[in-house]
Amino acid sequence: VTVQFLMERLMDMGCSPPPGFISCIDCGDKQAGAGFGVVEETIMSSASESAAEEYREEAKERKMRQCSNKTTLEDLQEQIKAQNEGKARLRLLPEIFLCQQHLVNEEHAHQSMVHELIHAIDLCRTKMDPINNCIHMACTEIRAENLSGECGAVREAINGRIKNFKGHGAEWFKR
């Protein structure tokens, strides 16, 4: 599967990538070759204006961390909590980022792009909501790993992960 093929499929489905759809960034200490999606946080009106203003400030700080790629798991947990409390509405925006310091070679970059483009296609073709539904997240991850070749037998053998060919798919899935 090529990046060009997946980009064409994405556009054929009516999902033209927005400007800046793919970027190469410094991911700091995050141990990832790439990632997909940016969380958009829309602040809902509140009964208490002072509480709404306080939340707006917290959201602004999170946005600044997101822009400088310093977002934490705690930030996402706070956003989900705010959504559950009716303070905000969250939506996943399509964006692919490649982590420049963690990609080891051209093949790794290609495989990472393919993996992330499969997430983009899943977001386009379904009403996937990986922020609020962990089953959606699991499904798109399994599809992306399978279709990008990350769990292929050759790669698994090279990495020394195949102990027994029979049942290896189930072992891979558990990891």
N, C-alpha and C positions, 0 to 999 in steps of 0.2 A: 504494500500500500504506500502510495506516495503522498506527500504534502499537497502537491498540485491537484491530484485526484480528489482528495478530501475537501480542499477549498472549493473546487468546482461543484462537488455534491452539495456543500453547504449553500452555495449561491443558487444552485438549481432548486433547492428547497425553499427559496425565497428569503434566506437569511444572509443578507449582505453584511460582511463584517464591518463594524464601525471603524472610523479612523483610529489609529493606535491600537488595533486589535491584537497585534503581536509586538511585544517589546522584549528587549534584552536588558536585564537589570542586575544590580548587585543585591543578592538575597541575604547578605550577611551570614549569620550563623545557621539559617534554615537549611537543613540537610535535604535539599530537593534539587532536581535538575530543572524542574519547571512547575508551573501551576496554572490553574484555570479559575477564572471568575473573580469579580470584585463585588463586594456587598454594598449595595446602595441602601442607605438608611433615610427614610422619609419620616420626618417628625410630625406626629399627629397633634391636633389641638388638644389642650389640656384644660381641666376645670380651673386649675390654679396657674396663673400666669408666672408666678415666681418659680414653681416647680418646672414649668415648661422651659423657662429661660435657663435654669440650672441644667436641665437635660440637653438643651441646645449646645451649651458650653461643653458638656461631656462628649457629645456627638462631634463637635468641632475638633476636639483633641484627638478623638479616634480617627477622624478623617485625615488629620495631619500625620498621624502615625502610619495610616494606610498609604498616603502619598509618599512617605519616606521609606515604605516597606518595613515598618517596624510593628506591624499589627501582631497582636498576641491572641492566644486562645481565649484569654480572659476578655479581650475586646469583643470577640464574637459571642461569648457567653453573655456579656452585658447587653449586646444588641438583641439577642434572642429573648432575654429577660424583659427588656423594654418592649419588645413586640408583644410578648405574652401579657404584659400589663397595659397594653393599649397606648403606649407612649410613642411607638414607632412602627413603621411597616418596612420590612426588609425584602429586597429583591436581588437576585443574582444577575449581574451584568456580564455579558460575554467578553472576556479578555484573557489572552494567553501571555504569560511571562516566562521567559527562559532565564535561568540563573547562571549568569556568565562565569562565576567562579566554580560551579559544580559540574558543568558539562565537560566531559573528559576528551571527547573527540567528535567528529562530524556525525558518526553513526549514532552516538548518544543524543546529540542535538536533534537529529532526524526522528529518532524513536520518541523522544520527548514531545516533539511537535505533533507527531501522529497521535500519541496518547491524548494530548490536550485538545486536538481537533475533534477527536471522537466525543469528548465531553461537549464541545460546541454543537456538534451534530445532534447529540442526545437532547440538549437544551432546546434546539430548534424544532426537532421532530416530535417532541412530547411536551407535556405540561409538567416537566420535571421540576421538583422543588427540593433540591438537596440541602437547603438551609433548614427546612422544617421537617424533612422526612428522611430519616437515615436509610430507609430501604431504597429510596431513589439514589442516594449517594453510593450505597453499596453496589447497586445495579450498574451505574455508569462507570464505577471503578473497575468492576469485573469485566465489563465490555471493553473498556479502554486497555486494560492489561492484556486481555486475550487478543484483541484485534491488532494491537500494536506490536505483538510478538514478544512482550515482556515475559510471558510464561511459556514460551516455546521450548520444546525438548532440547534443542541444541544449546540455547542460552542457559537453560537449567543445568545441563550436563557440564558446560564450560565453567559454571559457577560452583560445581560440585554439590549440587542440591538433589540430585537424583540418586536415591538409594535403591529404589525398586521401581521399574517402569510401570508395573501394574499398580494402579491406585495413586499414581503420582499427581494426577489432576486434583484429587481431593486434598492431598498434602499441600499443594501449591495454594489452593483456595483457603486453607486454614491460616496460612501465613498472611 
